[in-house]
């Protein structure tokens, strides 16, 4: 299970994804929603085509989403990624989808 959904998803938002955690500087690839033909979808595919790494699962998930979003939003800082700076893509805090840590302390 990649995410635990305990409340309704924000279906009034056409484009969203979540941060993986506060400790890591990665966006998550487990829960995302985009409008059909949103330009970032094509960027995800180009990135996968050019940089696929079968030896690193994260390279094709959280790292892919994070790198593409950094380019797409013109910032390396996740906190500066907003719907206004990222063509309508809302980023949720880790608590929205990832209440249970993926790795035990």
N, CA, C and O atoms as a MOPAC input file, in Angstrom:
PM7 MOZYME 1SCF
protein

 N      0.85400 1    -1.15800 1     0.00000 1
 C      0.00000 1     0.00000 1     0.00000 1
 C      0.90600 1     1.22900 1     0.00000 1
 O      1.78700 1     1.35300 1     0.85100 1
 N      0.69600 1     2.11800 1    -0.93400 1
 C      1.55300 1     3.29500 1    -1.05600 1
 C      1.03100 1     4.48500 1    -0.26900 1
 O      1.81400 1     5.32700 1     0.17100 1
 N     -0.27500 1     4.56600 1    -0.08700 1
 C     -0.85700 1     5.68800 1     0.64300 1
 C     -2.08400 1     5.20500 1     1.39000 1
 O     -2.73600 1     4.24300 1     0.98300 1
 N     -2.38700 1     5.87100 1     2.47200 1
 C     -3.55500 1     5.54900 1     3.27300 1
 C     -4.52600 1     6.70900 1     3.15100 1
 O     -4.24400 1     7.80700 1     3.63200 1
 N     -5.66100 1     6.48200 1     2.51600 1
 C     -6.64500 1     7.53600 1     2.29200 1
 C     -7.72700 1     7.38500 1     3.35900 1
 O     -8.46100 1     6.39700 1     3.37000 1
 N     -7.82100 1     8.37300 1     4.26000 1
 C     -8.81100 1     8.29600 1     5.34200 1
 C     -9.88100 1     9.38100 1     5.20500 1
 O    -10.86600 1     9.37600 1     5.94300 1
 N     -9.69700 1    10.29200 1     4.28100 1
 C    -10.69000 1    11.32100 1     3.97200 1
 C    -10.84900 1    11.36900 1     2.45500 1
 O    -10.02900 1    10.81700 1     1.72000 1
 N    -11.88400 1    12.01600 1     2.00100 1
 C    -12.11700 1    12.12400 1     0.56100 1
 C    -10.95500 1    12.83400 1    -0.11800 1
 O    -10.38600 1    13.77900 1     0.42800 1
 N    -10.61400 1    12.37600 1    -1.30000 1
 C     -9.59600 1    13.06100 1    -2.09000 1
 C    -10.14500 1    14.40900 1    -2.55700 1
 O    -11.35100 1    14.55800 1    -2.75300 1
 N     -9.26300 1    15.38400 1    -2.73400 1
 C     -9.71200 1    16.72200 1    -3.15500 1
 C    -10.03400 1    16.75500 1    -4.64900 1
 O     -9.26700 1    17.30900 1    -5.43600 1
 N    -11.14100 1    16.17800 1    -5.03500 1
 C    -11.47000 1    16.05800 1    -6.45000 1
 C    -11.87500 1    17.37900 1    -7.09200 1
 O    -12.06900 1    17.45000 1    -8.30500 1
 N    -12.00400 1    18.43000 1    -6.27600 1
 C    -12.26600 1    19.74400 1    -6.85500 1
 C    -10.98500 1    20.35700 1    -7.42200 1
 O    -11.03400 1    21.34300 1    -8.15700 1
 N     -9.84200 1    19.76700 1    -7.07700 1
 C     -8.56300 1    20.21100 1    -7.62300 1
 C     -8.19900 1    19.32300 1    -8.80700 1
 O     -8.08500 1    18.10800 1    -8.64800 1
 N     -8.01600 1    19.89800 1    -9.97600 1
 C     -7.74800 1    19.07800 1   -11.16000 1
 C     -6.32700 1    18.52800 1   -11.23900 1
 O     -6.09000 1    17.53000 1   -11.92000 1
 N     -5.37000 1    19.17000 1   -10.54600 1
 C     -3.96300 1    18.76600 1   -10.64400 1
 C     -3.31800 1    18.82600 1    -9.26300 1
 O     -3.21700 1    19.89800 1    -8.66600 1
 N     -2.88000 1    17.66800 1    -8.75600 1
 C     -2.20800 1    17.68800 1    -7.46100 1
 C     -1.30600 1    16.48100 1    -7.28500 1
 O     -1.44900 1    15.46400 1    -7.96300 1
 N     -0.38000 1    16.62200 1    -6.36000 1
 C      0.46500 1    15.52800 1    -5.88300 1
 C      0.92600 1    15.91000 1    -4.49200 1
 O      0.60300 1    16.99200 1    -4.00200 1
 N      1.68200 1    15.02400 1    -3.84800 1
 C      2.08700 1    15.28700 1    -2.47600 1
 C      3.58000 1    15.18800 1    -2.25300 1
 O      4.30800 1    14.57200 1    -3.03200 1
 N      4.01600 1    15.80400 1    -1.18100 1
 C      5.40200 1    15.66100 1    -0.74600 1
 C      5.54600 1    14.30800 1    -0.06300 1
 O      4.63100 1    13.85200 1     0.62300 1
 N      6.68900 1    13.67200 1    -0.25000 1
 C      6.92900 1    12.35600 1     0.35000 1
 C      7.12900 1    12.45800 1     1.85700 1
 O      6.58100 1    11.66000 1     2.61700 1
 N      7.91300 1    13.43500 1     2.28300 1
 C      8.17200 1    13.63600 1     3.71000 1
 C      8.77200 1    15.01600 1     3.89700 1
 O      9.12900 1    15.68700 1     2.92900 1
 N      8.88000 1    15.43400 1     5.14700 1
 C      9.53500 1    16.71200 1     5.43900 1
 C     11.04200 1    16.52600 1     5.50900 1
 O     11.79400 1    17.46100 1     5.23500 1
 N     11.49500 1    15.31800 1     5.87600 1
 C     12.92300 1    15.06200 1     6.02400 1
 C     13.64000 1    14.96200 1     4.68300 1
 O     14.79400 1    15.37200 1     4.55600 1
 N     12.96600 1    14.42600 1     3.70500 1
 C     13.56400 1    14.24900 1     2.38200 1
 C     13.02500 1    15.31400 1     1.43700 1
 O     11.89900 1    15.78800 1     1.58500 1
 N     13.82200 1    15.66600 1     0.50200 1
 C     13.41000 1    16.68900 1    -0.46000 1
 C     12.86700 1    16.05300 1    -1.73300 1
 O     13.29000 1    16.38400 1    -2.84100 1
 N     11.92300 1    15.13300 1    -1.55400 1
 C     11.31600 1    14.47200 1    -2.70800 1
 C      9.81400 1    14.64600 1    -2.70700 1
 O      9.17100 1    14.68700 1    -1.65900 1
 N      9.27800 1    14.74700 1    -3.89300 1
 C      7.83700 1    14.68300 1    -4.06600 1
 C      7.46800 1    13.22300 1    -4.23800 1
 O      8.30000 1    12.41300 1    -4.64700 1
 N      6.24500 1    12.88800 1    -3.93400 1
 C      5.81500 1    11.50400 1    -4.00300 1
 C      5.17500 1    11.19300 1    -5.35500 1
 O      4.65400 1    12.07900 1    -6.03200 1
 N      5.22800 1     9.93400 1    -5.72400 1
 C      4.62200 1     9.49400 1    -6.97800 1
 C      3.45500 1     8.53800 1    -6.73000 1
 O      2.88400 1     7.99900 1    -7.67900 1
 N      3.10000 1     8.32600 1    -5.46800 1
 C      2.05900 1     7.35800 1    -5.13600 1
 C      0.64800 1     7.86400 1    -5.34200 1
 O     -0.23600 1     7.09200 1    -5.71500 1
 N      0.41800 1     9.14400 1    -5.10500 1
 C     -0.90100 1     9.74300 1    -5.28600 1
 C     -0.70800 1    11.00600 1    -6.10900 1
 O     -0.03500 1    11.94600 1    -5.68600 1
 N     -1.30500 1    11.01100 1    -7.28000 1
 C     -1.25600 1    12.21100 1    -8.10400 1
 C     -2.46900 1    12.24600 1    -9.01900 1
 O     -3.04900 1    11.21500 1    -9.35800 1
 N     -2.83000 1    13.44800 1    -9.40300 1
 C     -3.97200 1    13.62700 1   -10.30500 1
 C     -3.66000 1    14.78800 1   -11.24000 1
 O     -3.22000 1    15.85300 1   -10.80800 1
 N     -3.89500 1    14.56100 1   -12.52800 1
 C     -3.67700 1    15.61100 1   -13.52100 1
 C     -4.79000 1    15.59600 1   -14.54100 1
 O     -5.35800 1    14.55200 1   -14.86000 1
 N     -5.08700 1    16.77400 1   -15.04400 1
 C     -6.04000 1    16.88300 1   -16.14300 1
 C     -5.45400 1    16.19100 1   -17.35900 1
 O     -4.23900 1    16.14100 1   -17.54700 1
 N     -6.34100 1    15.66300 1   -18.17200 1
 C     -5.90100 1    15.05100 1   -19.42300 1
 C     -5.11400 1    16.07300 1   -20.23000 1
 O     -5.51900 1    17.22900 1   -20.35300 1
 N     -4.00100 1    15.64200 1   -20.76800 1
 C     -3.13200 1    16.47300 1   -21.60100 1
 C     -2.43700 1    17.61900 1   -20.86900 1
 O     -1.98800 1    18.57200 1   -21.50600 1
 N     -2.34200 1    17.54100 1   -19.54200 1
 C     -1.57000 1    18.56700 1   -18.82600 1
 C     -0.12700 1    18.46500 1   -19.31700 1
 O      0.38400 1    17.35300 1   -19.45200 1
 N      0.54600 1    19.57700 1   -19.58800 1
 C      1.89700 1    19.52100 1   -20.17100 1
 C      2.93000 1    18.78400 1   -19.31900 1
 O      3.91900 1    18.28700 1   -19.85700 1
 N      2.72600 1    18.70300 1   -18.02000 1
 C      3.72400 1    18.00300 1   -17.20300 1
 C      3.71200 1    16.49800 1   -17.47000 1
 O      4.73200 1    15.83300 1   -17.28500 1
 N      2.59000 1    15.95900 1   -17.89600 1
 C      2.52900 1    14.52300 1   -18.19200 1
 C      3.51000 1    14.16100 1   -19.30100 1
 O      4.17500 1    13.12700 1   -19.23700 1
 N      3.59400 1    15.00600 1   -20.30600 1
 C      4.54700 1    14.77500 1   -21.39300 1
 C      5.97400 1    14.88100 1   -20.86800 1
 O      6.84700 1    14.11800 1   -21.28200 1
 N      6.21300 1    15.82000 1   -19.96200 1
 C      7.54900 1    15.95900 1   -19.37900 1
 C      7.93200 1    14.72800 1   -18.56100 1
 O      9.08900 1    14.30800 1   -18.58500 1
 N      6.97600 1    14.14800 1   -17.83900 1
 C      7.24400 1    12.89900 1   -17.11000 1
 C      7.68200 1    11.80500 1   -18.08100 1
 O      8.64000 1    11.07900 1   -17.81600 1
 N      6.97800 1    11.69000 1   -19.20400 1
 C      7.30400 1    10.66200 1   -20.19300 1
 C      8.67500 1    10.89200 1   -20.82500 1
 O      9.43700 1     9.94300 1   -21.01300 1
 N      8.99100 1    12.13400 1   -21.15200 1
 C     10.31100 1    12.43700 1   -21.71600 1
 C     11.41900 1    12.10400 1   -20.71700 1
 O     12.44700 1    11.53300 1   -21.08200 1
 N     11.19900 1    12.46300 1   -19.47000 1
 C     12.20400 1    12.18400 1   -18.43900 1
 C     12.40500 1    10.67300 1   -18.29800 1
 O     13.53800 1    10.19900 1   -18.21600 1
 N     11.30800 1     9.92500 1   -18.27100 1
 C     11.38800 1     8.45300 1   -18.16600 1
 C     12.12800 1     7.88600 1   -19.37400 1
 O     12.96700 1     6.99700 1   -19.22600 1
 N     11.82400 1     8.38900 1   -20.55700 1
 C     12.48200 1     7.91400 1   -21.77300 1
 C     13.99300 1     8.16400 1   -21.71900 1
 O     14.78800 1     7.30200 1   -22.09300 1
 N     14.36900 1     9.33800 1   -21.25500 1
 C     15.77400 1     9.73200 1   -21.29400 1
 C     16.59800 1     9.26100 1   -20.10700 1
 O     17.81300 1     9.10600 1   -20.22600 1
 N     15.95700 1     9.02800 1   -18.95600 1
 C     16.72400 1     8.75900 1   -17.73600 1
 C     16.26400 1     7.52700 1   -16.96700 1
 O     16.56900 1     7.40000 1   -15.78100 1
 N     15.54600 1     6.62800 1   -17.60600 1
 C     15.07500 1     5.42900 1   -16.91000 1
 C     16.24500 1     4.67700 1   -16.29600 1
 O     17.27300 1     4.47800 1   -16.94200 1
 N     16.08500 1     4.26200 1   -15.04800 1
 C     17.10900 1     3.49600 1   -14.34100 1
 C     16.44500 1     2.30100 1   -13.67900 1
 O     15.81500 1     2.43900 1   -12.63100 1
 N     16.58200 1     1.14100 1   -14.28000 1
 C     15.97700 1    -0.07300 1   -13.75900 1
 C     16.59800 1    -0.58000 1   -12.47900 1
 O     16.04200 1    -1.47300 1   -11.83900 1
 N     17.74100 1    -0.03400 1   -12.08700 1
 C     18.40600 1    -0.45900 1   -10.86200 1
 C     18.03500 1     0.40700 1    -9.66100 1
 O     18.45000 1     0.10600 1    -8.54200 1
 N     17.27600 1     1.45800 1    -9.86300 1
 C     16.91000 1     2.37800 1    -8.78100 1
 C     15.43800 1     2.71500 1    -8.91700 1
 O     15.07000 1     3.58100 1    -9.71100 1
 N     14.57400 1     2.02800 1    -8.13600 1
 C     13.13000 1     2.23800 1    -8.27100 1
 C     12.76200 1     3.70100 1    -8.04300 1
 O     11.85900 1     4.21500 1    -8.70200 1
 N     13.43600 1     4.37100 1    -7.13100 1
 C     13.13400 1     5.77200 1    -6.84400 1
 C     13.40600 1     6.69100 1    -8.01800 1
 O     12.78500 1     7.74600 1    -8.14700 1
 N     14.34100 1     6.28900 1    -8.87800 1
 C     14.67200 1     7.10800 1   -10.04800 1
 C     13.47800 1     7.23400 1   -10.98200 1
 O     13.36000 1     8.21700 1   -11.71400 1
 N     12.60500 1     6.26000 1   -10.95900 1
 C     11.46400 1     6.22500 1   -11.86000 1
 C     10.15800 1     6.57700 1   -11.15000 1
 O      9.07600 1     6.40500 1   -11.71200 1
 N     10.26000 1     7.06200 1    -9.92900 1
 C      9.10000 1     7.44900 1    -9.12800 1
 C      9.33600 1     8.81400 1    -8.50700 1
 O      9.24400 1     9.83200 1    -9.19300 1
 N      9.64400 1     8.84700 1    -7.19300 1
 C      9.81900 1    10.13100 1    -6.51400 1
 C     10.90400 1    11.02700 1    -7.11600 1
 O     10.71300 1    12.23800 1    -7.22500 1
 N     12.02200 1    10.45100 1    -7.50100 1
 C     13.09400 1    11.27400 1    -8.07600 1
 C     12.66600 1    11.85600 1    -9.41900 1
 O     12.97000 1    13.01100 1    -9.71500 1
 N     11.97200 1    11.07700 1   -10.22600 1
 C     11.47200 1    11.55700 1   -11.51800 1
 C     10.51200 1    12.71900 1   -11.31700 1
 O     10.67100 1    13.77300 1   -11.93300 1
 N      9.51700 1    12.53000 1   -10.45800 1
 C      8.52000 1    13.57400 1   -10.21800 1
 C      9.18700 1    14.83900 1    -9.68200 1
 O      8.85900 1    15.94700 1   -10.10600 1
 N     10.12000 1    14.67000 1    -8.75200 1
 C     10.79800 1    15.82100 1    -8.15100 1
 C     11.62300 1    16.58600 1    -9.17300 1
 O     11.53100 1    17.81100 1    -9.24800 1
 N     12.42400 1    15.88600 1    -9.95600 1
 C     13.26700 1    16.56500 1   -10.94500 1
 C     12.44600 1    17.28700 1   -12.00500 1
 O     12.77100 1    18.41200 1   -12.38300 1
 N     11.39300 1    16.65400 1   -12.48100 1
 C     10.55100 1    17.29100 1   -13.49700 1
 C      9.84200 1    18.51400 1   -12.91600 1
 O      9.74600 1    19.55100 1   -13.57300 1
 N      9.34900 1    18.39100 1   -11.69000 1
 C      8.67100 1    19.52800 1   -11.06800 1
 C      9.63300 1    20.68500 1   -10.82300 1
 O      9.24600 1    21.84400 1   -10.96900 1
 N     10.86700 1    20.39600 1   -10.45800 1
 C     11.85300 1    21.46600 1   -10.25400 1
 C     12.04600 1    22.25200 1   -11.55200 1
 O     12.09200 1    23.48200 1   -11.54000 1
 N     12.15800 1    21.54200 1   -12.65500 1
 C     12.31700 1    22.20800 1   -13.94800 1
 C     11.03700 1    22.93900 1   -14.34700 1
 O     11.07300 1    24.08900 1   -14.78400 1
 N      9.93100 1    22.26500 1   -14.19200 1
 C      8.63100 1    22.78300 1   -14.61400 1
 C      8.25200 1    24.04300 1   -13.84200 1
 O      7.67300 1    24.97100 1   -14.40700 1
 N      8.57900 1    24.07500 1   -12.54800 1
 C      8.21400 1    25.19900 1   -11.67500 1
 C      9.33200 1    26.22400 1   -11.54300 1
 O      9.16400 1    27.24500 1   -10.87600 1
 N     10.47100 1    25.95800 1   -12.17300 1
 C     11.63100 1    26.85800 1   -12.15300 1
 C     12.12900 1    27.16600 1   -10.74100 1
 O     12.45700 1    28.30900 1   -10.42500 1
 N     12.18100 1    26.13800 1    -9.89900 1
 C     12.73200 1    26.29600 1    -8.55900 1
 C     13.21600 1    24.94800 1    -8.03800 1
 O     12.64700 1    23.90700 1    -8.37100 1
 N     14.26300 1    24.96800 1    -7.22400 1
 C     14.74700 1    23.75300 1    -6.56600 1
 C     14.12500 1    23.58400 1    -5.18300 1
 O     14.31200 1    22.55200 1    -4.53900 1
 N     13.39100 1    24.58700 1    -4.73000 1
 C     12.80200 1    24.55900 1    -3.39400 1
 C     11.34500 1    24.10700 1    -3.45000 1
 O     10.49900 1    24.76800 1    -4.05300 1
 N     11.06600 1    22.97200 1    -2.81500 1
 C      9.71100 1    22.42600 1    -2.85000 1
 C      8.70300 1    23.38100 1    -2.22300 1
 O      7.55600 1    23.44600 1    -2.66500 1
 N      9.11600 1    24.12100 1    -1.20400 1
 C      8.19400 1    25.04700 1    -0.53400 1
 C      7.76900 1    26.19400 1    -1.43900 1
 O      6.75700 1    26.84100 1    -1.17100 1
 N      8.51300 1    26.45900 1    -2.49700 1
 C      8.15900 1    27.52700 1    -3.43100 1
 C      7.28600 1    27.02800 1    -4.57300 1
 O      6.88400 1    27.81400 1    -5.43100 1
 N      6.99000 1    25.74700 1    -4.59700 1
 C      6.14200 1    25.18000 1    -5.63900 1
 C      4.68000 1    25.34900 1    -5.22900 1
 O      4.21500 1    24.73800 1    -4.26700 1
 N      3.97500 1    26.18300 1    -5.97100 1
 C      2.56800 1    26.44900 1    -5.69400 1
 C      1.78100 1    26.28900 1    -6.98700 1
 O      2.35600 1    26.18100 1    -8.07000 1
 N      0.48400 1    26.27500 1    -6.86100 1
 C     -0.36900 1    26.18700 1    -8.05100 1
 C     -0.10500 1    27.37100 1    -8.98400 1
 O     -0.22200 1    27.24500 1   -10.20300 1
 N      0.24800 1    28.50800 1    -8.41300 1
 C      0.52100 1    29.69800 1    -9.21900 1
 C      1.83600 1    29.58300 1    -9.98500 1
 O      1.93600 1    30.05900 1   -11.11600 1
 N      2.84200 1    28.95600 1    -9.38200 1
 C      4.15600 1    28.86200 1   -10.03600 1
 C      4.32900 1    27.57800 1   -10.83600 1
 O      5.30200 1    27.43300 1   -11.57600 1
 N      3.38700 1    26.64300 1   -10.69100 1
 C      3.52800 1    25.32400 1   -11.33000 1
 C      2.34200 1    24.97500 1   -12.22600 1
 O      1.87100 1    23.83800 1   -12.21100 1
 N      1.86700 1    25.91900 1   -12.98800 1
 C      0.78400 1    25.69900 1   -13.95600 1
 C     -0.41300 1    24.95700 1   -13.36700 1
 O     -0.92100 1    24.00400 1   -13.95800 1
 N     -0.85400 1    25.40800 1   -12.19300 1
 C     -2.06200 1    24.85100 1   -11.60000 1
 C     -1.89300 1    23.56400 1   -10.81900 1
 O     -2.89300 1    22.93700 1   -10.47200 1
 N     -0.67700 1    23.14400 1   -10.52800 1
 C     -0.44700 1    21.90800 1    -9.76200 1
 C     -0.31800 1    22.25500 1    -8.28600 1
 O      0.56000 1    23.02500 1    -7.89700 1
 N     -1.19800 1    21.68200 1    -7.46500 1
 C     -1.16100 1    21.88400 1    -6.02100 1
 C     -0.31900 1    20.79300 1    -5.38000 1
 O     -0.46200 1    19.61800 1    -5.71700 1
 N      0.55900 1    21.17600 1    -4.45700 1
 C      1.36300 1    20.21200 1    -3.70500 1
 C      0.83200 1    20.11400 1    -2.28400 1
 O      0.68300 1    21.12200 1    -1.59400 1
 N      0.55000 1    18.89800 1    -1.85800 1
 C      0.07600 1    18.66900 1    -0.49800 1
 C      1.23300 1    18.28600 1     0.40700 1
 O      2.21100 1    17.67800 1    -0.03000 1
 N      1.10600 1    18.65000 1     1.66700 1
 C      2.09700 1    18.25800 1     2.66600 1
 C      2.04900 1    16.75000 1     2.85800 1
 O      1.04600 1    16.12500 1     2.51500 1
 N      3.11500 1    16.14400 1     3.40100 1
 C      3.17100 1    14.68800 1     3.56900 1
 C      1.98900 1    14.12500 1     4.36300 1
 O      1.55200 1    13.00200 1     4.11400 1
 N      1.48200 1    14.89100 1     5.29800 1
 C      0.38100 1    14.40900 1     6.13800 1
 C     -0.89700 1    14.13500 1     5.35500 1
 O     -1.76200 1    13.39800 1     5.82800 1
 N     -1.02600 1    14.70800 1     4.18300 1
 C     -2.24200 1    14.51000 1     3.38500 1
 C     -2.38100 1    13.07300 1     2.89400 1
 O     -3.49200 1    12.54700 1     2.82500 1
 N     -1.25900 1    12.43200 1     2.55100 1
 C     -1.32100 1    11.08400 1     1.98200 1
 C     -0.39400 1    10.07700 1     2.66500 1
 O     -0.58100 1     8.86900 1     2.52300 1
 N      0.59200 1    10.56200 1     3.39600 1
 C      1.64300 1     9.67300 1     3.90500 1
 C      1.81800 1     9.81000 1     5.41000 1
 O      2.89200 1    10.17700 1     5.88600 1
 N      0.75500 1     9.51300 1     6.15900 1
 C      0.80100 1     9.58900 1     7.61900 1
 C      1.71700 1     8.53000 1     8.22900 1
 O      2.33100 1     8.75700 1     9.27100 1
 N      1.80400 1     7.39000 1     7.58300 1
 C      2.63800 1     6.30500 1     8.08300 1
 C      3.98300 1     6.37400 1     7.37700 1
 O      4.03100 1     6.29300 1     6.14900 1
 N      5.08900 1     6.52400 1     8.12500 1
 C      6.40200 1     6.61000 1     7.47300 1
 C      6.73300 1     5.33600 1     6.71100 1
 O      6.38000 1     4.23700 1     7.13800 1
 N      7.41100 1     5.49100 1     5.57900 1
 C      7.76700 1     4.32000 1     4.76600 1
 C      8.89300 1     3.51800 1     5.40400 1
 O      9.06800 1     2.33700 1     5.10400 1
 N      9.65200 1     4.15700 1     6.28000 1
 C     10.77300 1     3.48900 1     6.91600 1
 C     10.67800 1     3.65400 1     8.42300 1
 O     10.50600 1     4.76600 1     8.92100 1
 N     10.78800 1     2.56100 1     9.14100 1
 C     10.73200 1     2.62200 1    10.60400 1
 C     11.96000 1     3.33700 1    11.15000 1
 O     13.05600 1     3.22100 1    10.60100 1
 N     11.76600 1     4.06000 1    12.21300 1
 C     12.90300 1     4.76500 1    12.83700 1
 C     13.80200 1     3.83400 1    13.60100 1
 O     14.79700 1     4.27200 1    14.18000 1

